[in-house]
Amino acid sequence: MAARKLGGGRILGSGKSLAPPNTSSHARSSSLLSIGESVVSVDSNVSTPLGTSPLKDSGNDLGSRVSLDSRNDGNAANTGSKLICPICNEEMMTLLQLNRHLDDDHRELPPVEQDEVKTWFEKQVVKAKKFQPLVVINQKLKGLDVFESNDSLAALPIQTTASSTQRTPQAVEQIRQPDPDEVVTRTHWQKNGYNDVCTEPSCGKRLGPVNGNINCRKCGRLFCEDHTMYQMKLSRSAQHEPVRGFWCRCCETCYKSREGYNDHSSLIKNHTDAFAALRRQKVDKHHLEISRLEKRLSKLTQLLANPPEDVVASGGGLLSGSRNDPRKTIEQSVVTWEEDAKVAKCPFCQQEFGNWTFRRHHCRICGRVVCADSRTGCSSEIGLNVSRQTPPGNMNIDVRMCRDCRTTIFSRKDFEAELAHKPTVQRSYENLLQFERGIRPLLASFQKALPMLQDPDQPPSHTQLAEAAKVRKRLIDSFGKYDMAAKRIRDLPTSNETEAKLQKAIYQQASNFLHLHMLPLKSLPKMLKHASPHGSGNPRPARNGGGGAVAAIKYNDIDSASQMSSSSSVLAMEAEEKELRERLIVLEEQKFMVSEMIADANKRRKFDEVSSLSMNMEDLSKEIDQITSMIEHLDFAGAYENGQVGR
């Protein structure tokens, strides 16, 4: 009888060699016995629970031979095979039933807590059954342990069971797998010293039992446990071998400097040559077909424009409706026509041909029978302008072609013509780019001249002021044309929503360009202030040259104006007024554009842009007010009076 395990780790063996105890020498009058007083034999033939005398073989189960003292005389034979609970005196039939009774009815924990504990243990048992045995896991992970030490790992013990004698070839192969520490060389390892520290520069920990003392299998240097958390495949000579190497522990430097680690591009296989070869075959075949059909069309048009004399003499004329039509003869001489009786349906639209309602037509290029339905476009007449020799001139000829021949002959030319054709938006945008390319050099020269004009210690000369004014005027004119071109693109008619978005984006980009590069023009009034150097103690304008004259006109300095002729003063004042008014117009336009940009930014909830644009709006408003004040303070009356006095 096989061994049986009971709760609590108890094991029951065979009861054939067991005998009841000797009642004469071991008679007891004590109370009932508990389970703890019975002694269980594990694979033994002799068990003396209450004495040392041998037991006879009774042929019954051990549970039927366990005797608990009776209430009257304590004779075990009187109780027979009955088992009594020592707590509640309930009779049991077997020892297993008694154990279950004690576990279920006489628990020490409260019922609720016992249920919780029992449920938890049951869950843990179920989880444990799902995992593989630890020995199997260790065998599978042999050689892949990141935390291998410097010592050679001992072979894992294999539990010897009844089924261990029969091993599969895979298991034998796993057992015979060599240990990497036994295969990879150690001759390059750094020897342990007394005060060794981790080789990692940022670490500096002392090596020992606490922090670890690990040699990198690749470089051989000593590191702590934390800085050898990498593995790579090494050969027997401790070199990187990703294919046939052994997994070994290494440092971070060796791991990241190995071959292929820093290659950010994976394996690449170029299929362009194969694709080009396949495409070349298709393209060559397509070009050959195009050339063949073009030759047919060219031959047909030349014969129709310059028909042979024998064909004309036999048939009459190309447009005659006689039975012997020379045109039909010429067309059939180029390509053989398909017989009408063999074709019952159109090869494209699959409509059946009739006698009069749905007629058959022949393609003059390939000779197939097709229909002439305008709704399906299976065939159509293509108008060609052909030059003729006699009489010299051009001749319009209509040639019927099927859908395939028309596409084959004209698709490539149509595509090239479409690429060559530029839509209105594209032409307008190219014009806008030309304005932009012309503005940028002027901006560079103007920005280069600004620092010299704004130097308070060295006032600019009249030539510099005139050159700056000329560049500024050209910039204003260019910006005006640029703005007009952008508005023209914005107002172009559109046929779909995509074109409208494109035109709006172009106008938005042009507005940003104007907003970015027109703001430096507001620094131009500072050029006129340089006529009175701030470095000198005299706040009155200087009286040397044209700079003083311009300053005198601006600030209404009569003493300075009296030094030059009245005519030049009036001309200078008129020129300044013209420039100021032109600048005022530009600033007003720019202010309007900035206000539109602010409104658009508010719609898009771009509040950061709104704040910067608002500051620009304030600067523009101040500049406009300043220019308006300058125009109002121009003293034309005084200049004219001086002119009259001079006369």
C-alpha positions as CSV (number, residue, x, y, z in Angstrom):
1,M,0.0,0.0,0.0
2,A,1.4,3.4,-1.0
3,A,2.3,6.0,1.6
4,R,-0.4,8.5,2.4
5,K,0.2,12.1,3.7
6,L,-2.2,13.7,6.1
7,G,-2.6,17.2,7.3
8,G,0.4,18.7,9.2
9,G,3.0,16.6,7.3
10,R,2.1,13.3,8.7
11,I,2.7,10.2,6.6
12,L,0.9,6.8,7.0
13,G,2.6,3.6,6.0
14,S,1.4,0.0,5.7
15,G,-0.2,-1.6,8.7
16,K,0.4,-5.3,7.9
17,S,3.3,-5.7,10.2
18,L,1.7,-3.8,13.1
19,A,0.0,-5.6,16.0
20,P,-2.1,-4.3,18.9
21,P,-0.2,-3.4,22.0
22,N,0.2,-5.9,24.8
23,T,-2.7,-5.3,27.2
24,S,-1.2,-7.1,30.1
25,S,2.0,-5.1,30.2
26,H,0.6,-1.8,29.0
27,A,-2.9,-1.6,30.5
28,R,-4.1,1.9,31.1
29,S,-7.0,3.3,32.9
30,S,-6.5,6.8,31.8
31,S,-8.9,8.9,29.8
32,L,-9.1,9.1,26.0
33,L,-6.0,9.5,24.0
34,S,-5.4,12.5,21.7
35,I,-3.9,12.4,18.2
36,G,-0.6,13.6,19.5
37,E,-0.1,10.4,21.6
38,S,-0.2,8.1,18.6
39,V,3.1,7.5,16.8
40,V,3.1,7.1,13.1
41,S,5.7,5.0,11.3
42,V,7.3,6.2,8.1
43,D,8.3,3.3,5.9
44,S,9.0,1.1,9.0
45,N,7.7,-2.3,10.1
46,V,7.7,-1.7,13.9
47,S,5.8,1.0,15.7
48,T,5.3,1.1,19.5
49,P,3.0,3.9,20.3
50,L,2.4,2.9,24.0
51,G,5.1,0.3,24.6
52,T,8.1,-1.5,23.3
53,S,6.5,-4.9,22.5
54,P,6.3,-5.9,18.9
55,L,3.0,-5.7,17.1
56,K,1.3,-8.6,15.2
57,D,0.2,-8.4,11.7
58,S,-3.6,-8.1,11.8
59,G,-4.1,-7.4,8.1
60,N,-6.2,-4.3,8.8
61,D,-5.6,-0.6,8.3
62,L,-3.6,1.2,10.9
63,G,-6.6,3.5,11.6
64,S,-8.6,0.6,12.7
65,R,-5.9,-0.5,15.1
66,V,-5.5,2.8,16.9
67,S,-7.2,2.4,20.2
68,L,-8.5,5.1,22.4
69,D,-9.3,4.1,25.9
70,S,-12.9,3.3,26.7
71,R,-14.8,4.9,29.4
72,N,-15.2,1.8,31.7
73,D,-12.2,-0.5,31.8
74,G,-9.8,1.1,29.3
75,N,-9.6,-2.1,27.2
76,A,-8.7,-1.1,23.6
77,A,-10.3,-4.2,22.2
78,N,-13.7,-3.1,23.3
79,T,-13.7,0.1,21.2
80,G,-12.9,-1.8,18.0
81,S,-12.5,0.5,15.0
82,K,-14.2,3.5,16.5
83,L,-12.4,6.8,16.9
84,I,-13.6,9.4,19.4
85,C,-12.8,13.1,19.3
86,P,-10.9,14.1,22.5
87,I,-12.7,17.4,22.7
88,C,-16.4,16.8,21.9
89,N,-16.4,12.9,22.2
90,E,-17.9,12.5,18.8
91,E,-17.3,9.2,17.1
92,M,-15.3,9.0,13.9
93,M,-14.9,6.2,11.4
94,T,-11.3,6.9,10.1
95,L,-8.3,8.9,11.3
96,L,-8.5,11.2,8.2
97,Q,-12.1,12.1,9.2
98,L,-10.9,12.8,12.7
99,N,-8.2,15.1,11.5
100,R,-10.6,17.0,9.2
101,H,-13.1,17.2,12.2
102,L,-10.4,18.8,14.4
103,D,-9.4,21.2,11.6
104,D,-12.9,22.3,10.8
105,D,-14.8,22.3,14.1
106,H,-12.2,23.0,16.7
107,R,-10.2,25.9,15.2
108,E,-8.7,28.4,17.6
109,L,-9.3,31.5,15.4
110,P,-12.7,33.1,15.1
111,P,-14.7,31.9,12.1
112,V,-14.3,35.2,10.1
113,E,-10.6,35.4,10.6
114,Q,-10.2,31.7,9.8
115,D,-12.0,32.1,6.6
116,E,-9.8,35.0,5.6
117,V,-6.6,33.1,6.5
118,K,-7.8,30.0,4.7
119,T,-8.7,32.0,1.6
120,W,-5.3,33.7,1.6
121,F,-3.5,30.3,1.9
122,E,-5.6,28.8,-0.9
123,K,-4.8,31.7,-3.2
124,Q,-1.1,31.4,-2.4
125,V,-1.1,27.7,-3.1
126,V,-2.9,28.3,-6.5
127,K,-0.3,30.9,-7.4
128,A,2.6,28.7,-6.4
129,K,1.3,25.9,-8.6
130,K,1.5,28.2,-11.6
131,F,5.3,28.7,-11.2
132,Q,7.9,26.3,-12.4
133,P,10.2,24.7,-9.9
134,L,13.2,26.7,-8.8
135,V,15.6,24.1,-10.1
136,V,14.1,24.3,-13.6
137,I,14.3,28.1,-13.6
138,N,17.9,28.1,-12.5
139,Q,18.8,25.6,-15.2
140,K,17.2,27.8,-17.8
141,L,18.9,31.0,-16.6
142,K,22.3,29.3,-16.2
143,G,24.9,31.7,-17.5
144,L,22.4,34.6,-17.8
145,D,22.6,35.8,-14.2
146,V,23.5,39.5,-14.1
147,F,24.7,39.3,-10.5
148,E,27.3,36.5,-11.0
149,S,30.2,36.9,-8.7
150,N,33.9,36.4,-9.4
151,D,33.8,32.9,-7.9
152,S,33.0,30.0,-10.1
153,L,29.4,29.1,-9.8
154,A,28.9,25.5,-8.6
155,A,26.8,23.2,-10.6
156,L,23.2,23.4,-9.5
157,P,22.0,20.3,-7.7
158,I,19.5,18.3,-9.6
159,Q,16.8,16.7,-7.5
160,T,16.8,12.9,-7.9
161,T,13.3,11.7,-8.3
162,A,11.8,8.6,-9.7
163,S,11.4,10.3,-13.1
164,S,14.9,11.9,-13.1
165,T,16.4,8.8,-14.7
166,Q,14.6,9.5,-18.0
167,R,15.9,12.9,-19.3
168,T,15.1,14.5,-22.6
169,P,18.0,15.5,-25.0
170,Q,17.2,19.2,-24.3
171,A,17.6,18.7,-20.6
172,V,20.9,16.9,-21.1
173,E,22.1,19.7,-23.4
174,Q,21.2,22.3,-20.7
175,I,23.1,20.3,-18.0
176,R,26.2,20.1,-20.2
177,Q,26.2,23.8,-21.0
178,P,29.6,25.2,-19.9
179,D,30.0,27.9,-17.3
180,P,31.2,31.2,-18.9
181,D,33.6,31.8,-16.0
182,E,35.2,28.5,-16.8
183,V,35.6,29.2,-20.5
184,V,36.4,32.9,-20.8
185,T,40.0,33.7,-19.9
186,R,40.9,35.5,-16.7
187,T,44.5,36.4,-17.4
188,H,43.7,40.0,-17.9
189,W,41.8,40.5,-14.7
190,Q,43.0,43.1,-12.2
191,K,44.2,41.5,-9.0
192,N,42.6,42.4,-5.7
193,G,44.4,44.9,-3.5
194,Y,44.1,46.3,0.0
195,N,42.5,49.6,-0.8
196,D,40.8,49.0,-4.1
197,V,38.1,51.4,-5.2
198,C,35.6,51.2,-8.1
199,T,37.2,52.1,-11.4
200,E,34.1,54.2,-12.4
201,P,35.2,57.8,-12.0
202,S,31.9,59.0,-10.7
203,C,31.7,56.3,-8.0
204,G,34.8,56.0,-5.9
205,K,33.3,53.3,-3.5
206,R,35.7,51.0,-1.7
207,L,35.5,47.5,-2.9
208,G,34.7,44.8,-0.4
209,P,31.9,42.6,1.0
210,V,29.5,45.5,1.2
211,N,29.9,47.2,-2.2
212,G,31.1,44.1,-4.0
213,N,34.4,43.4,-5.8
214,I,33.7,42.4,-9.4
215,N,36.0,42.1,-12.4
216,C,34.7,43.2,-15.7
217,R,35.0,40.1,-17.9
218,K,35.9,42.3,-20.9
219,C,38.5,44.8,-19.6
220,G,39.3,43.0,-16.4
221,R,39.1,46.1,-14.1
222,L,37.5,46.1,-10.7
223,F,34.1,47.6,-10.2
224,C,31.4,47.6,-7.5
225,E,28.2,45.8,-7.8
226,D,26.2,48.8,-9.1
227,H,28.5,49.5,-12.1
228,T,28.7,45.9,-13.5
229,M,25.0,45.5,-14.2
230,Y,25.6,44.8,-17.9
231,Q,26.1,41.6,-19.9
232,M,27.6,41.0,-23.3
233,K,28.7,38.0,-25.3
234,L,32.4,37.3,-25.1
235,S,34.7,34.8,-26.8
236,R,37.2,32.6,-25.0
237,S,39.7,35.4,-25.3
238,A,37.3,38.0,-23.7
239,Q,36.6,39.7,-27.0
240,H,33.1,40.7,-28.2
241,E,31.5,37.8,-30.0
242,P,27.8,38.4,-30.6
243,V,27.1,35.1,-32.4
244,R,29.0,32.3,-30.6
245,G,30.1,34.0,-27.4
246,F,29.1,33.4,-23.8
247,W,27.0,35.8,-21.8
248,C,29.4,37.5,-19.3
249,R,29.2,40.3,-16.8
250,C,30.8,43.6,-17.9
251,C,31.1,47.3,-17.0
252,E,29.1,50.1,-18.6
253,T,32.0,51.4,-20.7
254,C,32.7,48.0,-22.3
255,Y,29.0,47.5,-22.9
256,K,28.4,50.8,-24.6
257,S,31.6,50.8,-26.6
258,R,31.1,47.4,-28.2
259,E,30.8,47.2,-31.9
260,G,27.4,48.0,-33.2
261,Y,26.0,49.7,-30.1
262,N,26.4,53.2,-31.4
263,D,25.1,52.4,-34.8
264,H,21.8,54.2,-35.0
265,S,20.9,52.8,-38.4
266,S,19.8,49.2,-38.5
267,L,20.4,46.7,-41.3
268,I,19.8,48.3,-44.6
269,K,19.2,46.5,-47.9
270,N,19.1,48.6,-51.0
271,H,16.3,47.5,-53.3
272,T,16.7,50.5,-55.6
273,D,18.7,48.7,-58.2
274,A,16.3,45.8,-58.4
275,F,13.4,48.2,-58.5
276,A,15.1,50.3,-61.2
277,A,15.7,47.1,-63.3
278,L,12.1,46.1,-63.1
279,R,10.9,49.6,-63.8
280,R,13.3,49.9,-66.7
281,Q,11.7,46.9,-68.4
282,K,8.2,48.3,-67.9
283,V,9.3,51.8,-69.0
284,D,11.2,50.5,-72.1
285,K,8.2,48.5,-73.1
286,H,5.9,51.4,-72.6
287,H,8.2,53.7,-74.6
288,L,8.4,51.2,-77.4
289,E,4.6,51.0,-77.5
290,I,4.4,54.9,-77.6
291,S,7.0,55.0,-80.4
292,R,5.1,52.4,-82.4
293,L,1.8,54.2,-82.1
294,E,3.3,57.6,-82.8
295,K,4.9,56.3,-86.0
296,R,1.5,54.9,-87.1
297,L,-0.2,58.3,-86.4
298,S,2.6,60.2,-88.2
299,K,2.3,57.9,-91.2
300,L,-1.5,58.2,-91.2
301,T,-1.5,62.0,-91.0
302,Q,1.2,62.3,-93.8
303,L,-0.8,60.0,-96.1
304,L,-4.0,62.0,-95.4
305,A,-2.3,65.3,-95.9
306,N,-0.4,64.2,-99.0
307,P,-2.3,61.2,-100.5
308,P,-0.7,59.1,-103.2
309,E,-1.8,60.0,-106.8
310,D,-3.0,56.5,-107.6
311,V,-5.3,56.5,-104.5
312,V,-6.8,59.9,-105.4
313,A,-7.3,59.0,-109.1
314,S,-9.0,55.7,-108.3
315,G,-11.4,57.0,-105.5
316,G,-12.0,60.7,-106.4
317,G,-11.5,62.7,-103.2
318,L,-10.6,62.2,-99.6
319,L,-14.0,63.5,-98.5
320,S,-16.2,61.7,-101.0
321,G,-18.8,59.3,-99.9
322,S,-18.3,56.8,-102.7
323,R,-17.8,53.1,-102.1
324,N,-14.1,53.3,-103.0
325,D,-13.3,55.9,-100.4
326,P,-9.6,56.8,-100.7
327,R,-9.4,57.9,-97.1
328,K,-10.7,54.6,-95.9
329,T,-8.2,52.9,-98.1
330,I,-5.4,55.0,-96.7
331,E,-6.5,54.3,-93.1
332,Q,-6.7,50.6,-93.7
333,S,-3.3,50.6,-95.3
334,V,-1.7,51.8,-92.1
335,V,-3.3,49.2,-89.8
336,T,-5.5,46.2,-90.5
337,W,-9.1,46.8,-89.2
338,E,-10.8,44.3,-87.1
339,E,-13.8,42.6,-88.7
340,D,-17.2,43.9,-87.6
341,A,-18.9,40.5,-87.4
342,K,-16.5,39.2,-84.8
343,V,-17.2,41.9,-82.3
344,A,-20.6,42.0,-80.7
345,K,-19.8,44.3,-77.8
346,C,-17.6,47.3,-77.2
347,P,-14.4,46.2,-75.5
348,F,-14.5,49.2,-73.1
349,C,-18.2,49.8,-72.1
350,Q,-19.5,46.3,-73.0
351,Q,-22.5,47.7,-74.8
352,E,-23.9,45.6,-77.6
353,F,-23.7,46.9,-81.1
354,G,-26.9,47.3,-83.2
355,N,-27.5,47.8,-86.9
356,W,-28.5,51.4,-86.8
357,T,-28.9,52.5,-83.1
358,F,-25.4,51.7,-81.9
359,R,-22.9,51.6,-84.7
360,R,-19.4,50.2,-84.8
361,H,-16.3,52.4,-85.3
362,H,-12.7,51.5,-85.9
363,C,-9.7,53.0,-84.1
364,R,-7.3,54.3,-86.8
365,I,-4.3,53.5,-84.7
366,C,-4.9,50.0,-83.5
367,G,-7.8,48.9,-85.7
368,R,-10.1,47.7,-82.9
369,V,-13.8,47.9,-83.1
370,V,-15.1,50.4,-80.6
371,C,-18.2,52.5,-80.0
372,A,-18.5,56.3,-80.3
373,D,-20.6,57.0,-77.2
374,S,-19.7,60.4,-75.9
375,R,-20.8,59.5,-72.4
376,T,-18.3,56.7,-72.0
377,G,-15.6,58.2,-74.2
378,C,-14.6,54.8,-75.6
379,S,-13.4,56.6,-78.8
380,S,-13.2,60.2,-80.0
381,E,-12.0,62.2,-83.0
382,I,-8.8,64.0,-82.3
383,G,-8.2,67.2,-84.3
384,L,-4.7,67.5,-85.7
385,N,-3.0,70.3,-87.6
386,V,-0.8,68.8,-90.3
387,S,1.4,70.6,-92.8
388,R,1.0,69.6,-96.4
389,Q,3.4,69.9,-99.3
390,T,1.1,70.6,-102.3
391,P,-0.3,73.1,-102.0
392,P,1.9,74.4,-99.1
393,G,0.0,75.2,-95.9
394,N,-1.7,73.5,-93.0
395,M,-4.5,71.1,-93.1
396,N,-6.9,70.1,-90.2
397,I,-7.5,66.4,-90.0
398,D,-9.7,64.5,-87.5
399,V,-8.5,61.0,-86.6
400,R,-10.6,58.7,-84.5
401,M,-8.7,57.0,-81.7
402,C,-9.8,54.6,-78.9
403,R,-9.3,55.4,-75.3
404,D,-6.1,53.3,-74.9
405,C,-4.4,54.7,-77.9
406,R,-5.2,58.3,-77.0
407,T,-3.9,57.9,-73.5
408,T,-0.7,56.1,-74.7
409,I,0.2,58.7,-77.3
410,F,-0.8,61.9,-75.5
411,S,-0.5,61.2,-71.8
412,R,3.2,62.0,-71.6
413,K,2.9,65.1,-73.6
414,D,-0.1,66.3,-71.6
415,F,1.9,65.7,-68.4
416,E,4.8,67.8,-69.7
417,A,2.5,70.5,-70.9
418,E,0.8,70.6,-67.5
419,L,4.2,70.9,-65.8
420,A,5.1,73.8,-68.1
421,H,1.8,75.6,-67.5
422,K,1.9,77.9,-64.4
423,P,-1.4,78.8,-62.8
424,T,-2.1,82.4,-61.9
425,V,-1.3,82.0,-58.2
426,Q,2.1,80.6,-59.0
427,R,2.9,83.5,-61.4
428,S,1.7,86.0,-58.9
429,Y,3.8,84.4,-56.1
430,E,6.9,84.4,-58.3
431,N,6.3,88.2,-58.9
432,L,6.0,88.6,-55.1
433,L,9.3,86.8,-54.6
434,Q,11.0,89.1,-57.1
435,F,9.9,92.1,-55.0
436,E,11.2,90.5,-51.9
437,R,14.6,89.7,-53.5
438,G,14.8,93.4,-54.5
439,I,13.9,94.7,-51.1
440,R,16.5,92.7,-49.1
441,P,19.6,94.4,-50.5
442,L,18.1,97.8,-49.9
443,L,17.3,96.8,-46.3
444,A,20.9,95.7,-45.8
445,S,22.3,99.0,-47.1
446,F,19.8,101.0,-45.0
447,Q,20.6,99.1,-41.8
448,K,24.3,99.5,-42.5
449,A,23.9,103.3,-42.7
450,L,21.7,103.7,-39.6
451,P,24.6,103.4,-37.0
452,M,26.6,106.2,-38.7
453,L,23.5,108.5,-38.9
454,Q,22.7,107.9,-35.2
455,D,26.2,108.7,-33.9
456,P,25.7,111.7,-31.5
457,D,29.4,112.7,-31.5
458,Q,29.8,112.7,-35.3
459,P,26.8,114.3,-37.1
460,P,26.2,113.0,-40.6
461,S,26.9,115.0,-43.6
462,H,24.4,116.3,-46.1
463,T,25.5,113.5,-48.6
464,Q,24.9,110.8,-46.0
465,L,21.5,112.2,-45.2
466,A,20.5,112.5,-48.9
467,E,21.7,108.9,-49.5
468,A,19.7,107.6,-46.6
469,A,16.6,109.5,-47.7
470,K,17.0,108.0,-51.2
471,V,17.3,104.5,-49.9
472,R,14.4,105.0,-47.6
473,K,12.2,106.3,-50.5
474,R,13.1,103.3,-52.6
475,L,12.3,101.0,-49.7
476,I,8.9,102.7,-49.2
477,D,8.1,102.3,-52.9
478,S,9.2,98.6,-52.9
479,F,7.2,97.9,-49.8
480,G,4.1,99.5,-51.4
481,K,4.5,97.4,-54.5
482,Y,5.1,94.3,-52.4
483,D,1.9,95.0,-50.4
484,M,-0.1,95.5,-53.6
485,A,1.2,92.2,-55.1
486,A,0.3,90.4,-51.8
487,K,-3.2,91.8,-51.8
488,R,-3.6,90.9,-55.5
489,I,-2.9,87.3,-54.6
490,R,-5.3,87.4,-51.7
491,D,-8.1,88.7,-53.9
492,L,-7.7,86.2,-56.8
493,P,-10.8,84.1,-57.5
494,T,-10.6,80.5,-56.2
495,S,-12.3,77.3,-57.4
496,N,-11.8,75.3,-54.2
497,E,-11.0,75.6,-50.5
498,T,-7.4,74.5,-50.9
499,E,-6.6,77.4,-53.3
500,A,-8.2,79.8,-50.8
501,K,-6.0,78.5,-48.0
502,L,-3.0,78.8,-50.1
503,Q,-3.7,82.4,-51.1
504,K,-4.4,83.3,-47.5
505,A,-1.1,81.7,-46.3
506,I,0.8,83.7,-49.0
507,Y,-0.8,86.9,-47.9
508,Q,-0.1,86.1,-44.2
509,Q,3.6,85.5,-45.0
510,A,3.8,88.8,-46.9
511,S,2.2,90.6,-44.0
512,N,4.7,89.1,-41.6
513,F,7.6,90.2,-43.9
514,L,6.3,93.8,-44.0
515,H,5.7,93.9,-40.3
516,L,9.2,92.6,-39.6
517,H,11.2,94.9,-42.0
518,M,9.2,98.1,-42.1
519,L,9.6,98.8,-38.4
520,P,13.3,99.9,-38.7
521,L,12.1,102.8,-41.0
522,K,10.7,104.5,-37.9
523,S,14.3,105.3,-36.9
524,L,14.6,107.8,-39.8
525,P,13.5,110.9,-37.9
526,K,16.5,110.4,-35.6
527,M,18.7,111.2,-38.6
528,L,17.4,114.8,-38.6
529,K,18.2,115.2,-34.9
530,H,21.9,114.6,-35.5
531,A,22.1,118.0,-37.1
532,S,22.4,119.4,-33.6
533,P,25.3,117.4,-31.8
534,H,24.3,116.5,-28.3
535,G,27.9,116.3,-27.3
536,S,28.4,120.1,-27.5
537,G,27.2,122.5,-24.9
538,N,25.3,124.7,-27.3
539,P,21.8,123.3,-27.7
540,R,21.2,125.3,-30.9
541,P,21.6,123.6,-34.2
542,A,25.0,123.6,-35.9
543,R,25.6,126.0,-38.7
544,N,27.8,124.0,-41.0
545,G,26.3,122.6,-44.2
546,G,23.1,121.1,-45.2
547,G,22.6,119.3,-41.9
548,G,22.2,122.6,-40.1
549,A,19.8,123.8,-42.8
550,V,17.5,120.7,-42.4
551,A,17.6,121.1,-38.6
552,A,16.8,124.8,-39.0
553,I,13.8,124.0,-41.2
554,K,12.5,121.4,-38.8
555,Y,12.9,123.3,-35.6
556,N,12.0,126.7,-37.1
557,D,15.3,128.2,-36.2
558,I,15.2,131.6,-38.0
559,D,18.8,132.5,-37.2
560,S,20.1,129.4,-39.0
561,A,17.6,129.7,-41.9
562,S,18.8,133.3,-42.6
563,Q,22.2,131.9,-43.6
564,M,20.9,130.2,-46.8
565,S,18.8,131.3,-49.6
566,S,15.0,131.3,-49.3
567,S,14.5,129.2,-52.4
568,S,16.6,126.4,-51.1
569,S,14.8,126.6,-47.7
570,V,11.4,126.3,-49.4
571,L,12.6,123.4,-51.6
572,A,14.1,121.6,-48.6
573,M,10.9,122.1,-46.6
574,E,8.7,120.8,-49.5
575,A,11.0,117.7,-49.9
576,E,10.8,117.1,-46.2
577,E,7.0,117.5,-46.2
578,K,6.7,115.0,-49.1
579,E,8.9,112.5,-47.3
580,L,7.0,112.9,-44.1
581,R,3.6,112.5,-45.8
582,E,4.8,109.4,-47.6
583,R,6.1,107.9,-44.4
584,L,2.8,108.8,-42.7
585,I,0.9,106.9,-45.4
586,V,3.2,103.9,-45.0
587,L,2.8,103.9,-41.2
588,E,-1.0,104.2,-41.4
589,E,-1.0,101.2,-43.7
590,Q,1.3,99.3,-41.4
591,K,-0.9,100.2,-38.5
592,F,-3.9,98.8,-40.3
593,M,-2.1,95.6,-41.1
594,V,-1.0,95.2,-37.4
595,S,-4.6,95.7,-36.3
596,E,-5.7,92.9,-38.7
597,M,-2.9,90.7,-37.3
598,I,-4.1,91.4,-33.7
599,A,-7.7,90.5,-34.6
600,D,-6.5,87.3,-36.3
601,A,-4.3,86.4,-33.3
602,N,-7.3,87.0,-31.0
603,K,-9.4,84.6,-33.1
604,R,-6.7,82.0,-32.9
605,R,-6.2,82.7,-29.1
606,K,-2.5,83.5,-29.6
607,F,-2.3,85.9,-26.7
608,D,1.5,86.0,-26.6
609,E,1.4,87.3,-30.1
610,V,-1.3,89.8,-29.2
611,S,0.9,91.3,-26.5
612,S,3.9,91.9,-28.8
613,L,1.7,93.2,-31.6
614,S,0.0,95.6,-29.2
615,M,3.3,97.0,-28.3
616,N,4.1,97.5,-32.0
617,M,0.8,99.2,-32.4
618,E,1.6,101.6,-29.6
619,D,5.0,102.4,-31.2
620,L,3.4,103.0,-34.6
621,S,0.8,105.3,-33.0
622,K,3.5,107.3,-31.3
623,E,5.4,107.5,-34.5
624,I,2.3,108.6,-36.5
625,D,1.6,111.3,-33.9
626,Q,5.2,112.5,-34.0
627,I,5.2,112.7,-37.8
628,T,1.9,114.5,-37.8
629,S,3.3,117.1,-35.3
630,M,6.4,117.5,-37.5
631,I,4.2,118.3,-40.5
632,E,2.2,120.8,-38.5
633,H,5.3,122.6,-37.3
634,L,6.8,123.1,-40.7
635,D,6.9,126.9,-41.1
636,F,6.1,127.5,-44.8
637,A,4.8,131.1,-44.0
638,G,8.1,132.2,-42.5
639,A,10.1,130.7,-45.4
640,Y,7.9,132.5,-48.0
641,E,8.2,135.8,-46.0
642,N,12.0,135.5,-46.0
643,G,11.9,134.9,-49.7
644,Q,9.9,138.0,-50.3
645,V,12.2,140.0,-48.1
646,G,15.2,138.7,-50.0
647,R,13.7,139.9,-53.3
